[in-house]
Amino acid sequence: MAMTADALREIQCLLEGEAPSAECVASVRKAFPGLSLTRCDASDMDTETPVLETARFNVYLIDTAEHCARISTDPAKASGLILAEKR
């Protein structure tokens, strides 16, 4: 599933909501059921550059087209997300 600019905007809106973090993540899962989603602490991703940031999350794209998954900045190659929660 490639990510579109509209999908990234929707993800940003869902993560900027007033709901608790867990509910925001659940909203993203519900809106994009075919997308792999991993949640972690922002400190786990401190050497990577997010594709978008909200007050509570940094968002990274995952490309799993090859044997090993890797972080990508290309939405067309994205098959998943990492939602890194800021603390």
N, C-alpha and C positions, 0 to 999 in steps of 0.2 A: 504494500500500500504506500504509494508516494504521498508526501505531504504537499498540500497546496498552501498558498499564502492565506486563503480564507480559513483553512483548517488551523494554521498556526495562530491566526487572530482569535479564533474560537477557543483554542486551548488557553491562550493568554487570558481571555475574558473569564473562563471557568476557574482559572487559578487565582484571579484577582478578586474573587468573591469574598464576602464577609464570613462565610461558613468556616468551620474548623478545617485545618489542612487535610485531614483524612477525608472529609466530605468533598473537598475540592478535587482531590485525586480520584475519588469514586465517580465524580461527575465526568471527569475526562475519560475514565474507563468506560462509562456508560455511553458517552457520545461517540467513542471510537472503539467499538468492540473488537475489530480485527487488528488493532495495533498493539504490539507488545509494549508493556509499560513497566518500568522499574522505578522504584522510589528509594532514594538514599539520602544521606546527609551531604550537604554542599561541600564539606571538607573532603569527602571522598573523590570529588571531581576538581580539585583545586588546580590541576595542571591543564585542564581543558577550557575551551571558550564556548559559552552557551550560545544557542541560536536565538534565545530570548530570555528575558529576565522579568520577574515580577517582584513585588516586595517580599514574598515568602519563598519563591522557587527560582532556580535556574533550570532552564530546559535545554536538553541536549538531544540530538538525533542519533539513532543507531542504524547502521547499515549492516544487514545480515546476508547480503547477496553472496558473499564468499564463504569459505569454510568457517572463518572466525568472525565474530561480531566486532565492529569497530565504531568509534565515534565519527560522525560525519557532519559537515556543514551544508550538505547538498540535500534540500528537501525532496528532490526527485528520487533520491536513493534511500530515503528513510523507510524503515520497516518497523521502527519502534521509537520510544521516547525514554529518556531518563529524566525523572523529576527529582532534582536535588534540592532538598529543603534547607533553607537558611535558618540558622538558630541564633 
